[in-house]
Amino acid sequence: MKKLILLLILPLIINSCIFIPLLVPFNDLPKPTGPFHVGTRVFEWVDVLREEWFTENSDDLRRLIVQVWYPTMEESEDGLNYLDSPDQRIEPLSKTIELPEYLIRHIQDVKTNSILNASLRKNEDLYPLIMFSHGLGGMRMQNTVQMEELASRGYVVVAMDHPYDAYITVYADGSTADFRSGLEEDVTEKEFWAARIPQINTRAADLTFILDNIDKNKAEGNEIWESIDLSKVGVFGHSFGGATSVVASFIDSRIDVCINLDGWMEPVESKIIQEGLRIPFLYIGQERWIDTPLNDIKLDSLIKSSKGIKKLLEGTKHFDYSDTPQFSPVSKTIGVAGTMDIKLLREKINHEILSFFDLHLRGS
């Protein structure tokens, strides 16, 4: 009888807005540890020199939503919401993570520590610039924990939604670019490279365009951008974004240091793997890629040819190198996150990133 009653009331519990946050809790992001508060702004930039690779319309130009995080002296008790445009984001997000919308809708209530449109903290010295690239089906905000930590320590950090690679890109006029980067599991090697090479080159060109546009805005004396030191540029990325960071660092000599967070190395061309990077390179990731042994082989070759550093964290999984375990304890329950304590995980990743950028961009 008790089991029957439970079966009858369970749907009511699941569909109740009161109980859902208890079943699938989401936490606000932890506060960064640096001495500065964090400001953020969002821009829409169009690369008039590049046609959109993902569409067949010759009039489509590569259009990016770009977000910047930076030090500010302003304070606010209410941080910016983690997700912008939740009405457009939550449905495709639920498909991406394979959870019903009603179970994750309250993710729209998650708060960051960033203050929208805050004024930049003026500084005698220019700020080093860090760029970030997200993974397949990711988004520009997916590593906000690291963005805020870096900004609180005196860096300016820029990330973009790679259109059609992000799970969705939402533009200011309400239009969107949906995810179009999936490949069937049984694709041939020829089909794999035919899709992935132009794709990763398009993503790397996004980073180059960001640098070009910042340089242009800096010359025009625009706030924030004029305070950036373009002789001190770092890049980091997660998964396919880690591979994108490697390719961009190989192509663009303005990038001075590269960090790869559990990067998917398979789509990086052999030429880059063999020749390596000529800048400081750090890889931080899980102990091994179980389903893709080629990934570890190519990584080890790149580390050797680049004289890079590889640091593997025991008890971690792929999505531990994003914000996922930091705002959702359920990630461990469903097996998306590893076994490491989330505070220790955050401290280790932030420490490695900050130490490497500080050493090679600030000499400290």
TAPE-V864062 format. One record per pair of residues at least 12 apart in sequence whose ideal C-beta (glycine too) atoms are under 10 Angstrom apart, sorted by the first residue. I is the first residue (numbers start at 1). J is the second residue. D is the distance in whole Angstrom. If there is no record, write none. Layout:
I&J&D  I&J&D
//
This chain:
14&100&9  14&102&8  14&103&8  15&102&7  15&103&10  16&102&10  17&102&9  17&105&9  17&106&8  20&100&10  20&102&7  20&103&6  20&104&9  20&105&8  20&106&7  21&103&10  21&105&10  21&106&5  21&109&8  23&103&7  23&330&8  24&99&8  24&100&10  24&102&10  24&103&5  24&104&6  24&105&10  24&106&8  24&107&9  24&328&8  24&329&9  24&330&5  24&333&9  24&334&10  25&106&9  25&327&9  25&328&7  25&329&6  25&330&7  26&82&9  26&104&8  26&106&6  26&107&5  26&108&9  26&109&7  26&110&5  26&111&10  26&327&5  26&328&6  26&329&9  26&330&8  27&110&7  27&111&9  27&326&8  27&327&5  27&328&7  27&329&7  27&342&10  28&79&7  28&82&8  28&109&9  28&110&6  28&111&4  28&112&8  28&113&8  28&326&10  28&327&7  29&79&8  29&82&7  29&110&7  29&111&7  29&112&5  29&113&6  29&114&9  29&141&10  29&144&6  29&145&6  29&147&10  29&148&7  29&323&7  29&326&6  29&327&6  29&346&10  30&113&8  30&145&7  30&148&9  30&149&9  30&323&10  30&326&6  30&327&9  30&342&9  30&343&8  30&346&7  30&350&10  31&79&9  31&112&10  31&113&5  31&148&8  31&149&10  31&152&9  32&69&10  32&112&10  32&113&6  32&114&9  32&144&10  32&145&8  32&146&9  32&147&9  32&148&4  32&149&4  32&150&8  32&151&7  32&152&4  32&153&8  32&350&8  33&148&10  33&149&7  33&152&7  33&153&8  33&346&10  33&347&9  33&350&8  33&354&9  34&71&8  34&148&9  34&149&7  34&150&8  34&151&8  34&152&3  34&153&4  34&154&7  34&155&9  34&350&10  34&354&9  35&71&9  35&152&7  35&153&8  35&154&8  36&70&9  36&71&4  36&72&7  36&73&7  36&121&6  36&123&10  36&151&7  36&152&5  36&153&7  36&154&7  36&155&10  37&70&10  37&71&7  37&72&5  37&73&7  37&74&6  37&75&6  37&76&8  37&79&10  37&113&8  37&114&9  37&115&7  37&118&7  37&121&8  37&148&10  37&151&9  37&152&7  38&69&6  38&70&7  38&71&7  38&72&7  38&74&9  38&79&9  38&80&9  38&112&8  38&113&6  38&114&5  38&115&7  38&118&8  38&121&10  38&144&9  38&147&8  38&148&5  38&149&9  38&150&9  38&151&4  38&152&6  38&157&9  39&68&9  39&69&7  39&70&5  39&71&7  39&72&4  39&73&9  39&74&7  39&76&10  39&80&10  39&114&7  39&115&5  39&116&8  39&117&7  39&118&3  39&119&7  39&120&7  39&121&8  39&151&8  39&156&10  39&224&9  40&67&6  40&68&7  40&69&5  40&70&7  40&72&9  40&79&9  40&80&6  40&112&8  40&113&10  40&114&4  40&115&7  40&116&6  40&117&8  40&118&7  40&141&10  40&144&9  40&147&8  40&148&9  40&151&8  40&157&9  41&66&9  41&67&7  41&68&5  41&69&9  41&70&8  41&114&10  41&115&10  41&116&7  41&117&6  41&118&8  41&120&9  41&223&9  41&224&7  42&65&7  42&66&7  42&67&5  42&68&8  42&80&10  42&84&7  42&116&8  42&117&9  42&140&9  42&172&9  43&64&8  43&65&8  43&66&5  43&67&8  43&68&7  43&158&9  43&160&9  43&172&9  43&213&9  43&217&9  43&224&10  44&63&7  44&64&7  44&65&6  44&66&7  44&169&10  44&171&6  44&172&5  44&173&9  45&62&9  45&63&8  45&64&5  45&65&8  45&66&5  45&160&8  45&206&10  45&209&7  45&210&8  45&212&10  45&213&6  45&214&10  45&217&10  46&61&5  46&62&7  46&63&5  46&64&8  46&209&10  46&213&10  47&61&6  47&62&4  47&63&8  47&64&7  47&205&8  47&206&8  47&208&9  47&209&5  47&210&10  47&212&8  47&213&8  48&61&6  48&62&9  49&61&8  49&62&9  49&205&10  49&209&8  49&212&9  50&62&4  50&63&10  50&202&8  50&205&7  50&206&9  50&209&7  52&163&7  52&164&8  52&177&9  52&202&9  53&163&9  53&164&8  53&198&6  53&199&7  53&201&9  53&202&5  53&203&10  53&205&9  54&162&10  54&163&7  54&164&4  54&165&8  54&177&8  54&178&10  54&179&10  54&180&5  54&181&8  54&198&10  54&199&8  54&202&8  55&163&9  55&164&8  55&177&9  55&180&9  60&163&9  60&177&10  62&162&10  62&163&7  62&202&8  62&205&8  62&206&7  62&209&7  63&161&10  63&163&6  63&169&8  63&171&7  63&175&9  63&177&8  64&140&9  64&160&5  64&161&7  64&162&8  64&163&7  64&169&8  64&171&10  64&177&10  64&206&6  64&209&7  64&210&8  64&213&9  65&84&9  65&139&10  65&140&7  65&159&9  65&160&6  65&161&5  65&162&10  65&163&8  65&166&9  65&169&6  65&170&7  65&171&7  65&172&8  65&177&9  66&131&10  66&140&8  66&158&6  66&159&7  66&160&5  66&161&8  66&206&9  66&209&10  66&210&7  66&213&8  66&214&9  67&84&9  67&114&9  67&132&9  67&139&10  67&140&5  67&141&7  67&144&9  67&147&8  67&157&9  67&158&7  67&159&6  67&160&7  67&161&8  68&120&10  68&129&9  68&147&9  68&151&9  68&156&6  68&157&7  68&158&5  68&159&8  68&160&10  68&210&10  68&214&9  68&224&6  68&225&9  68&228&10  69&112&9  69&113&10  69&114&6  69&130&9  69&132&9  69&141&10  69&144&8  69&146&9  69&147&4  69&148&6  69&149&10  69&150&7  69&151&4  69&152&9  69&155&8  69&156&7  69&157&5  69&158&8  69&159&8  70&114&9  70&118&8  70&119&10  70&120&5  70&121&8  70&127&7  70&147&10  70&150&10  70&151&5  70&152&10  70&154&9  70&155&8  70&156&5  70&157&7  70&158&9  70&223&10  70&224&6  70&227&8  70&228&9  71&118&9  71&120&7  71&121&4  71&122&10  71&123&7  71&127&7  71&150&10  71&151&6  71&152&7  71&153&8  71&154&6  71&155&8  71&156&8  71&227&9  72&114&9  72&115&6  72&117&10  72&118&4  72&119&6  72&120&6  72&121&5  72&151&8  72&152&10  73&118&8  73&119&8  73&120&9  73&121&5  73&122&9  74&115&6  74&117&10  74&118&4  74&119&6  74&120&10  74&121&9  75&115&8  75&118&9  76&113&9  76&114&9  76&115&5  76&116&9  76&118&8  78&111&7  78&115&9  78&116&10  79&110&9  79&111&4  79&112&5  79&113&5  79&114&6  79&115&7  79&116&9  79&144&10  79&148&9  80&111&7  80&112&5  80&113&8  80&114&5  80&115&7  80&116&5  80&117&10  80&118&10  80&141&10  80&144&9  81&107&10  81&108&7  81&109&8  81&110&7  81&111&6  81&112&7  81&114&10  81&116&9  81&141&10  82&107&7  82&108&8  82&109&9  82&110&4  82&111&7  82&112&5  82&114&9  82&141&6  82&142&10  82&144&7  82&323&8  82&327&7  83&107&6  83&108&6  83&109&9  83&110&7  83&112&10  83&139&9  83&141&7  83&170&10  84&108&10  84&116&10  84&139&10  84&140&10  84&141&8  84&170&7  85&108&10  85&168&9  85&169&10  85&170&4  85&171&9  85&172&10  85&174&8  85&176&9  86&105&8  86&106&10  86&107&8  86&108&4  86&109&9  86&170&10  87&105&10  87&108&9  87&170&10  88&168&7  88&169&10  88&170&5  88&174&8  88&175&10  88&176&6  89&107&9  89&108&8  89&139&8  89&141&10  89&167&8  89&168&6  89&169&10  89&170&7  89&176&9  90&102&10  90&104&7  90&105&6  90&106&10  90&107&7  90&108&7  90&168&10  91&105&10  91&168&9  92&137&9  92&166&10  92&167&5  92&168&5  92&170&10  92&176&9  92&178&7  92&179&7  93&105&10  93&107&8  93&137&9  93&139&9  93&167&6  93&168&8  94&107&10  95&137&10  95&167&8  95&168&10  95&179&9  96&136&10  96&137&5  96&138&9  96&139&10  96&167&5  96&168&9  96&179&8  97&137&9  97&167&9  97&319&10  97&324&9  97&328&10  97&331&10  97&334&9  97&336&8  98&334&10  99&330&9  99&334&9  103&330&9  104&328&9  104&330&10  107&327&8  107&328&8  110&144&10  110&323&9  110&327&6  110&328&9  111&327&10  112&141&8  112&144&5  112&145&9  112&147&9  112&148&7  112&323&9  112&327&9  113&144&9  113&145&9  113&147&10  113&148&5  113&149&10  113&151&9  113&152&8  114&141&10  114&144&7  114&147&8  114&148&6  114&151&8  119&223&8  119&224&9  120&156&8  120&223&6  120&224&5  120&225&10  120&226&9  120&227&6  121&151&10  121&154&9  121&227&9  122&223&10  122&227&8  123&154&7  123&227&7  125&154&9  125&227&9  125&229&8  125&232&10  125&362&9  126&156&9  126&218&10  126&226&9  126&227&6  126&228&6  126&229&4  126&230&8  126&231&9  126&232&8  127&151&9  127&154&6  127&155&6  127&156&5  127&157&10  127&224&9  127&227&6  127&228&6  127&229&6  127&232&8  127&361&10  128&150&9  128&154&8  128&155&5  128&156&7  128&157&10  128&228&8  128&229&6  128&230&9  128&231&9  128&232&4  128&233&7  128&234&7  128&256&9  128&257&9  128&357&7  128&358&9  128&360&10  128&361&4  128&362&7  129&155&7  129&156&5  129&157&8  129&158&7  129&210&9  129&211&8  129&214&7  129&225&9  129&227&10  129&228&5  129&229&7  129&230&7  129&231&10  129&232&7  129&233&5  129&234&7  129&235&9  129&254&10  129&255&10  129&256&10  129&361&9  130&146&9  130&147&8  130&150&6  130&151&9  130&155&5  130&156&7  130&157&5  130&158&7  130&159&9  130&232&9  130&233&8  130&234&5  130&235&7  130&236&7  130&257&9  130&259&9  130&353&9  130&357&7  130&361&8  131&156&10  131&157&8  131&158&5  131&159&7  131&160&8  131&206&9  131&207&6  131&208&10  131&210&6  131&211&8  131&214&9  131&233&7  131&234&7  131&235&5  131&236&8  131&237&8  131&244&10  131&245&8  131&248&8  131&255&8  132&144&10  132&146&8  132&147&7  132&150&9  132&157&6  132&158&7  132&159&4  132&160&8  132&207&9  132&234&10  132&235&8  132&236&6  132&237&6  132&238&8  132&241&7  132&244&10  132&245&8  132&259&10  132&261&9  133&159&8  133&160&8  133&162&7  133&165&9  133&200&10  133&203&6  133&204&8  133&206&8  133&207&7  133&210&10  133&235&7  133&236&8  133&237&4  133&238&8  133&239&9  133&240&8  133&241&3  133&242&8  133&243&9  133&244&4  133&245&5  133&246&10  133&247&10  133&248&8  133&260&10  133&261&10  133&263&10  134&159&7  134&160&8  134&161&7  134&162&7  134&165&8  134&166&6  134&167&9  134&203&9  134&237&7  134&238&6  134&239&8  134&240&8  134&241&5  134&242&10  134&244&9  134&322&8  135&162&10  135&165&8  135&166&9  135&237&8  135&238&5  135&239&3  135&240&5  135&241&5  135&242&8  135&243&9  135&244&9  135&261&9  135&262&9  135&263&9  135&264&7  135&318&9  135&319&9  135&321&9  135&322&8  136&162&9  136&165&6  136&166&9  136&167&9  136&179&8  136&181&5  136&182&8  136&183&10  136&199&9  136&203&10  136&239&7  136&240&5  136&241&9  136&243&10  136&264&8  136&267&10  137&165&8  137&166&7  137&167&5  137&168&9  137&179&6  137&181&7  137&182&8  137&239&9  137&240&9  138&159&10  138&161&9  138&162&8  138&165&8  138&166&6  138&167&7  138&179&10  138&237&9  138&238&7  138&239&7  138&240&8  138&241&7  138&319&10  138&322&7  139&159&9  139&160&10  139&161&6  139&162&9  139&165&10  139&166&5  139&167&6  139&168&8  139&169&8  139&170&10  139&322&10  140&158&9  140&159&4  140&160&6  140&161&5  140&162&8  140&166&7  140&169&9  141&159&7  141&161&9  141&322&10  141&323&8  142&159&9  142&166&9  142&167&10  142&238&7  142&239&10  142&241&9  142&319&9  142&321&10  142&322&5  142&323&6  142&324&8  143&157&9  143&159&8  143&236&8  143&237&9  143&238&6  143&241&9  143&261&8  143&321&8  143&322&6  143&323&6  143&324&10  143&326&10  143&349&9  143&353&10  144&157&10  144&159&9  144&322&9  144&323&6  144&326&9  144&327&9  145&322&9  145&323&5  145&325&10  145&326&5  145&327&9  145&346&6  145&349&8  145&350&7  146&159&10  146&236&8  146&238&9  146&259&10  146&261&9  146&321&9  146&322&9  146&323&8  146&346&9  146&349&7  146&350&7  146&353&6  146&354&9  147&159&7  147&323&10  148&350&10  149&346&9  149&347&10  149&349&9  149&350&5  149&351&10  149&353&8  149&354&7  150&234&9  150&236&9  150&350&9  150&353&7  150&354&7  150&357&7  153&350&9  153&354&6  153&357&9  153&358&8  153&362&10  154&358&10  154&362&9  155&228&10  155&232&9  155&234&8  155&354&9  155&357&7  155&358&9  155&361&8  155&362&9  156&214&9  156&224&7  156&225&9  156&227&7  156&228&5  156&229&9  157&234&9  157&236&9  158&207&9  158&210&6  158&211&9  158&213&10  158&214&7  158&224&10  158&225&10  158&228&9  158&235&10  159&210&9  159&236&10  159&237&9  159&241&9  160&203&9  160&206&6  160&207&8  160&209&9  160&210&7  161&177&8  161&206&9  162&177&9  162&181&9  162&199&9  162&202&8  162&203&5  162&206&6  162&207&10  162&240&9  162&241&8  162&244&8  163&176&9  163&177&4  163&178&9  163&179&10  163&180&9  163&202&9  163&203&10  163&206&9  164&177&5  164&178&7  164&179&7  164&180&4  164&181&6  164&199&9  164&202&9  165&177&9  165&179&7  165&180&8  165&181&5  165&199&7  165&200&10  165&202&8  165&203&6  165&206&9  165&240&7  165&241&9  165&244&9  166&178&9  166&179&7  166&181&9  167&179&5  167&181&10  180&199&10  181&195&8  181&196&9  181&199&7  181&203&10  181&240&8  182&195&10  183&195&6  183&196&8  183&199&10  192&266&8  192&267&8  193&267&8  193&269&9  195&267&9  196&240&9  196&243&9  196&264&10  196&266&8  196&267&4  196&268&9  196&269&9  197&247&10  197&267&7  197&268&10  197&269&7  199&240&9  199&244&9  199&267&8  200&240&7  200&243&6  200&244&6  200&246&9  200&247&5  200&248&9  200&264&10  200&267&5  200&268&7  200&269&8  201&244&9  201&247&7  201&248&10  201&251&8  201&269&9  202&244&9  203&237&9  203&240&8  203&241&8  203&243&9  203&244&4  203&245&9  203&247&8  203&248&8  204&235&10  204&243&9  204&244&6  204&245&8  204&246&9  204&247&4  204&248&4  204&249&9  204&250&8  204&251&6  204&252&8  205&244&10  205&247&9  205&248&8  205&251&8  205&252&9  206&244&8  206&248&8  207&233&10  207&235&6  207&237&9  207&241&10  207&244&7  207&245&8  207&247&9  207&248&4  207&249&9  207&251&9  207&252&7  207&254&10  207&255&8  208&248&7  208&251&7  208&252&5  208&254&8  208&255&9  210&235&10  210&248&10  211&230&7  211&233&7  211&235&10  211&248&9  211&252&7  211&254&6  211&255&8  212&252&10  212&254&9  213&225&9  214&226&10  214&228&6  214&230&7  214&233&9  215&228&9  215&230&6  215&254&9  218&230&7  229&361&9  230&254&7  230&256&10  231&254&8  231&256&8  231&361&9  232&256&6  232&257&9  232&357&9  232&360&9  232&361&4  232&362&8  232&363&10  233&249&10  233&252&9  233&254&6  233&255&5  233&256&5  233&257&8  233&279&10  233&361&8  234&249&9  234&255&7  234&256&6  234&257&4  234&258&7  234&259&7  234&279&9  234&280&9  234&353&9  234&356&8  234&357&5  234&360&7  234&361&6  235&248&6  235&249&6  235&252&9  235&254&10  235&255&5  235&256&9  235&257&8  235&258&5  235&259&7  235&260&9  235&279&10  236&257&9  236&258&7  236&259&4  236&260&7  236&261&6  236&263&10  236&282&9  236&284&9  236&353&7  236&356&9  236&357&8  237&258&9  237&259&8  237&260&7  237&261&7  237&262&10  237&263&7  237&264&10  237&321&10  238&259&10  238&260&8  238&261&4  238&262&6  238&263&7  238&264&9  238&285&10  238&318&9  238&319&9  238&321&5  238&322&6  238&323&10  239&260&9  239&261&8  239&262&6  239&263&6  239&264&5  239&285&10  239&318&7  239&319&9  239&321&8  239&322&8  240&263&8  240&264&5  240&265&10  240&266&10  240&267&7  241&260&9  241&261&8  241&262&10  241&263&7  241&264&9  241&322&10  242&258&9  242&259&8  242&260&4  242&261&6  242&262&7  242&263&2  242&264&7  242&265&8  242&268&9  242&283&8  242&284&9  242&285&8  242&299&10  242&321&9  243&260&8  243&263&5  243&264&5  243&265&6  243&266&8  243&267&6  243&268&5  243&272&9  243&295&10  243&298&10  244&260&10  244&263&9  244&264&10  244&267&9  244&268&9  245&258&5  245&259&7  245&260&6  245&261&9  245&263&7  245&277&10  245&281&9  246&258&6  246&260&6  246&263&7  246&265&8  246&268&6  246&272&7  246&273&9  246&276&10  246&277&7  246&281&8  246&283&9  246&299&10  246&302&7  246&306&9  246&308&10  247&267&9  247&268&6  247&269&8  247&272&6  249&272&9  249&277&5  249&278&9  249&279&6  249&280&10  249&281&8  249&306&9  250&268&9  250&269&9  250&271&9  250&272&5  250&273&10  250&275&8  250&276&9  250&277&6  250&278&9  250&279&9  250&306&10  251&272&9  253&278&9  253&279&9  255&277&9  255&279&7  256&279&6  256&280&8  256&357&10  256&360&7  256&361&6  257&277&10  257&279&6  257&280&5  257&281&8  257&282&8  257&356&7  257&357&6  257&359&8  257&360&4  257&361&6  258&277&6  258&279&6  258&280&7  258&281&5  258&282&7  258&283&9  258&306&9  258&308&8  258&356&9  258&360&10  259&280&9  259&281&8  259&282&5  259&283&8  259&284&7  259&308&10  259&309&10  259&352&8  259&353&6  259&356&6  259&357&7  259&360&10  260&281&7  260&282&7  260&283&5  260&284&7  260&285&8  260&299&8  260&302&9  260&303&10  260&308&9  260&310&9  260&321&10  261&282&10  261&283&8  261&284&6  261&285&7  261&318&9  261&320&9  261&321&4  261&322&8  261&349&8  261&352&10  261&353&8  262&283&8  262&284&7  262&285&4  262&286&6  262&289&8  262&295&10  262&299&10  262&312&9  262&313&9  262&316&8  262&317&9  262&318&5  262&319&9  262&320&8  262&321&4  262&322&9  263&283&7  263&284&9  263&285&7  263&289&10  263&295&8  263&298&10  263&299&8  263&302&9  263&321&9  264&289&8  264&292&8  264&295&7  264&298&10  264&299&10  264&318&9  265&283&9  265&285&10  265&289&9  265&292&9  265&294&8  265&295&5  265&296&8  265&297&9  265&298&4  265&299&5  265&300&9  265&301&9  265&302&7  266&289&9  266&292&6  266&294&6  266&295&6  266&297&10  266&298&7  266&299&10  267&295&10  267&298&9  268&295&10  268&298&6  268&299&9  268&301&10  268&302&7  270&298&8  270&301&9  272&298&10  272&302&7  272&305&9  272&306&9  273&297&9  273&298&5  273&299&9  273&300&10  273&301&5  273&302&5  273&303&10  273&304&10  273&305&7  273&306&9  274&301&7  274&302&9  274&304&10  274&305&6  275&302&10  275&305&6  275&306&9  276&301&8  276&302&6  276&303&8  276&304&8  276&305&3  276&306&4  276&307&7  276&308&8  277&302&8  277&303&10  277&305&8  277&306&4  277&307&9  277&308&7  278&306&8  278&307&9  279&306&8  279&308&9  279&360&8  280&306&9  280&307&9  280&308&8  280&309&8  280&356&7  280&357&9  280&359&8  280&360&5  280&361&9  281&302&8  281&303&8  281&305&10  281&306&5  281&307&8  281&308&4  281&309&7  281&310&9  281&356&9  281&360&10  282&303&10  282&306&10  282&308&7  282&309&5  282&310&8  282&311&7  282&352&7  282&353&8  282&355&9  282&356&5  282&357&9  282&359&10  282&360&9  283&299&6  283&300&10  283&302&8  283&303&6  283&306&9  283&308&6  283&309&7  283&310&5  283&311&7  283&312&8  284&309&9  284&310&8  284&311&5  284&312&8  284&313&7  284&316&9  284&321&7  284&348&8  284&349&7  284&352&5  284&353&8  284&356&9  285&299&8  285&310&8  285&311&8  285&312&6  285&313&7  285&316&8  285&317&10  285&318&8  285&320&9  285&321&7  286&312&7  286&313&7  286&314&9  286&315&9  286&316&5  286&317&6  286&318&6  286&319&10  286&320&7  286&321&8  286&338&7  287&312&5  287&313&8  287&314&6  287&315&8  287&316&8  287&317&10  287&338&10  288&312&8  289&318&8  290&317&10  296&310&10  296&312&10  309&352&9  309&356&8  311&348&9  311&349&10  311&352&6  311&356&10  313&338&8  313&340&7  313&344&10  313&345&8  313&348&6  313&349&8  313&352&9  314&338&9  314&339&9  314&340&8  315&337&10  315&338&5  315&339&4  315&340&4  315&341&9  315&344&10  315&345&9  316&337&8  316&338&4  316&339&8  316&340&6  316&345&7  316&348&9  316&349&9  317&331&9  317&332&9  317&335&8  317&336&7  317&337&6  317&338&4  317&339&9  317&340&9  318&336&8  318&337&9  318&338&9  319&331&7  319&336&5  319&337&6  319&338&9  320&332&10  320&336&9  320&337&5  320&338&5  320&339&10  320&340&7  320&342&9  320&345&6  320&346&10  320&348&10  320&349&8  321&345&9  321&349&7  322&336&10  322&337&10  322&349&10  323&346&10  324&336&6  324&337&6  324&342&10  325&337&4  325&338&8  325&340&9  325&341&10  325&342&5  325&345&7  325&346&9  326&342&6  326&343&9  326&345&8  326&346&6  326&349&10  327&342&10  328&342&10  329&342&8
//
